[in-house]
């Protein structure tokens, strides 16, 4: 399965391709909340949730217990724009 061009809005990606993209980026799907994914970097952790009309990302520092920064990205943004913003960290 290949992804559409990176400039393609995320709403034009089928769900299995979005899930593949998140997996390739190092995210792991939550077992109980299947619409949420988790990723961990040395300096931060994040929870990504595929909501109805946007991707919501909640960041926290590795030593913090609560998420401290939340950002939302509309699916009308390109996959590349979302990728650049989300995976750059908080």
Residue, then its C-alpha position, 0 to 999 in steps of 0.5 A: x500500500x503506497x501513500x498519496x503524495x505528501x502534499x495531499x490533504x490528509x482527508x484524501x488518505x484512506x484510514x489504512x494508509x494513515x495508520x500505515x503512515x503513523x506506524x512508519x513514523x514510529x507510532x504505536x496504536x493504543x489497544x483500548x482506544x483504537x483511534x489514538x496512537x503514542x510516540x516517544x522521543x528522547x525529549x518528549x512523548x505524545x498521544x495522537x488521536x484521529x478525531x472526526x475532523x482533526x488530528x489532536x496531539x497532546x505532548x508531555x515531557x518524559x518526566x511529567x505525568x500529565x500532558x502539558x501541550x495540546x495542538x490540533x490539525x485539521x485534515x485539510x492540511x497536507x500530510x507533509x505539513x502535519x508531519x512537519x508540525x507533529x513530529x518536530x515536537x512541542 
